[in-house]
Amino acid sequence: MRRLLFLMLLFAAWSLQAAPDGEQLYRDHCMVCHGVDGQGGVGVPLALKSFQETVDDRFLFNTIRYGRPGRVMPSFYYLSDAQVNALVDYIRHWNDGKRPKFPDAPVKGDPKRGARLYAKHCAACHGENGQGGHGTGVTLSRPRDLPIIPPALNNEGFLKAASDQMIRQTLRKGRKGTPMVSFLEQGLSEQDIDDIVAYIRSFEKSAQRKQVLEAESATLVVESPYSLEETVQNIKEVITNNNFVFIRQQYLETGFVPEGQEDKRQVIIYFCNFNFLNKALAIDPRVGMFLPCRITVVEQDGIVKVMSINPMRLSRIFNNVELNEACHEMRDTYQSMLEDATL
């Protein structure tokens, strides 16, 4: 009997230890975009009372699971169901544990009439075809015009996550603290709202799965026929010729080893085009992690190589199709500069 009791206690202790820690999962995977206290930033403010009151657990679970393809929010496909549920539980602590529940019944409405109502009342924020607003939300360094960027409704991830009744409730109540108003207070009828929901649900027939860019490698690398010193000088000239501003030159190991002990065969060159910088940051402030631009020159075994990051990787890393054009442009610029410096 004692042995059985001991095993039961051991199993209980193991179960408690094995349970996913929602707070830690949030800090590991969500905090950088949604804020330490859920107040938002690049991502939606999850602690917002009006948000919590108009989304159900299904919406939260499926949003974490499927993300929003091409719309910044990634898919956390690699987390277990238990981990996702732990995240949902943690997110709910900002709502005192309250969990709105919406029936599964589909909303019955006229999608054709809903399309006309959508064009009049929704398209200005959510886009003519439900493609969503631009940008990534509020950041301390670059405030946006809207506290929450209007989500893409014509998006595979959104349509998988949101039930008809949840969309209906959001339209009915709005979200205080955001530009999303209550359509009832704006004078629309319950039938008007149902028709809009039916139109939004019709997006499933042609839901947009926006494609982020793919890149074969994370870096661009070109061999130079010149010495390291000549190659560095060539790069500086190419920088100026391409309307970039030279910022500084330093050894790659500067700051990582005692001064004077850096490997002199590893040089990094910083430069910037401030117009392009502002354009990229306006699209997605996270690109600041990769800016200003830089090219690295390394000599190893008598061979000089010139390399840079491949900007086309940014679109895939950040899951933001709005970066596609800028990433293409910057990738072509880098490649041209590397080749011009090594001709």
DAKA-V959581 format. One record per residue. OMEGA is omega in degrees with one decimal (none if undefined). NEAR is the number of other C-alpha atoms within 12 Angstrom. Layout:
omega near
OMEGA NEAR
OMEGA NEAR
This chain:
omega near
178.8 7
-179.7 8
179.0 9
178.6 10
179.3 11
-179.6 12
178.8 13
178.0 14
179.1 14
179.8 14
179.1 14
179.3 14
178.9 13
-179.4 13
179.5 12
-179.3 12
-175.5 11
-178.5 13
179.9 21
179.0 24
-176.1 21
-179.7 25
179.7 27
177.2 19
178.2 28
-179.5 32
-178.0 20
-168.5 19
-169.0 25
-170.0 34
-174.6 28
179.5 23
-173.2 31
175.8 30
-176.4 27
179.7 24
178.2 23
-176.8 30
174.2 29
-177.6 27
170.9 34
-179.5 41
-179.3 36
173.7 35
-174.3 34
-178.2 35
-179.1 30
-174.6 28
-177.5 26
173.8 28
-178.7 36
-175.3 34
-176.1 30
174.8 37
177.5 40
-177.4 34
178.0 32
179.9 31
-179.8 34
-178.2 36
-175.9 34
175.9 32
177.3 35
-177.1 36
-172.7 30
-178.1 30
175.7 32
-176.6 40
177.3 39
-174.7 37
173.3 46
-178.8 40
-177.8 35
173.4 29
176.1 29
-176.0 27
-174.4 17
176.8 15
178.1 23
176.7 17
179.9 18
179.1 19
178.3 28
178.3 36
177.5 29
175.9 27
178.1 37
178.8 37
-178.7 28
179.0 33
-179.2 42
-179.1 31
175.1 22
178.7 26
-178.6 24
177.8 15
-179.1 17
-175.5 20
176.6 25
177.3 25
179.2 19
178.9 24
-179.1 17
-174.6 15
177.1 11
177.7 19
178.9 29
-179.4 22
-179.3 25
-176.5 23
179.8 24
176.5 20
178.0 21
179.5 30
179.9 29
178.2 21
178.2 29
-179.2 33
-177.1 21
-169.9 19
-170.4 26
-170.3 34
-177.6 26
-179.9 20
-172.1 28
178.0 27
-177.3 23
-179.3 22
178.6 26
-175.4 34
176.5 34
177.9 30
-178.5 30
176.2 31
-174.6 35
176.7 44
-175.1 38
169.9 30
-178.7 31
-175.8 14
-176.5 16
179.6 24
176.6 20
178.7 24
-177.7 19
179.8 24
174.9 30
176.7 36
-178.2 33
-176.0 31
174.7 39
179.8 39
177.5 40
-175.6 36
-175.7 37
-177.9 34
179.1 36
-176.3 42
175.0 37
-173.7 27
-170.3 30
173.5 40
177.2 33
-175.6 36
177.4 32
176.9 37
179.9 38
-178.7 38
178.3 34
178.3 33
-178.2 38
-172.2 31
-173.4 26
177.1 28
-179.7 27
-176.8 21
177.3 19
177.2 26
-178.2 23
-176.0 30
173.0 23
-180.0 28
174.6 30
179.0 22
177.3 15
174.9 17
177.6 15
179.5 23
176.5 18
179.6 24
176.5 24
-178.3 32
178.6 42
179.1 36
177.8 31
177.7 43
180.0 40
178.6 32
178.7 36
179.2 47
180.0 38
176.5 28
-178.2 28
-178.9 23
-179.9 14
-176.8 19
-177.5 24
171.7 25
-174.0 27
-174.6 27
171.3 22
-175.9 28
173.8 29
178.3 21
-177.9 21
-178.6 13
-179.3 18
-176.6 19
171.3 24
-175.4 31
177.4 25
175.5 28
180.0 26
176.7 29
-176.4 21
174.8 24
179.7 23
-178.2 29
179.1 24
-179.6 20
178.5 38
179.9 38
177.8 22
-179.2 28
178.8 41
178.9 33
179.5 23
178.0 29
180.0 31
-178.2 19
-179.0 18
175.4 23
172.2 18
177.7 27
176.3 25
-178.8 27
178.9 21
174.7 20
178.2 25
175.5 25
-177.3 27
-175.9 26
-179.8 21
-179.0 18
-179.2 13
178.3 12
178.2 12
-179.1 11
-178.9 14
-179.7 13
-179.5 15
175.2 17
-175.6 22
-179.8 21
179.1 27
-174.0 29
176.6 32
-175.6 34
-179.0 34
178.6 28
-175.4 31
165.5 29
-169.2 25
175.1 18
178.4 15
179.1 26
-179.3 27
178.8 20
-178.5 23
-179.3 36
178.0 30
177.8 28
-177.0 35
-175.6 41
-179.8 33
179.6 31
176.3 31
177.0 21
-176.6 17
-178.8 27
4.6 26
-179.3 28
179.4 36
174.2 38
-178.4 45
177.4 36
-176.3 43
174.2 33
-179.3 28
-178.7 17
175.7 8
-179.3 14
179.5 19
178.7 28
177.4 34
-174.6 43
175.2 37
172.8 38
173.2 31
-175.4 33
179.9 38
175.6 36
-176.1 31
-178.6 39
-178.7 37
-179.2 31
-174.8 30
176.4 36
-175.7 31
-177.3 38
177.6 35
176.9 33
-171.5 39
-177.1 31
-179.9 22
179.7 30
176.4 36
-178.1 24
-177.0 19
178.1 34
179.2 31
179.0 21
178.0 30
-177.0 36
179.2 27
-179.1 24
179.2 35
-178.7 37
179.6 25
-178.5 25
-174.6 36
178.4 29
none 18
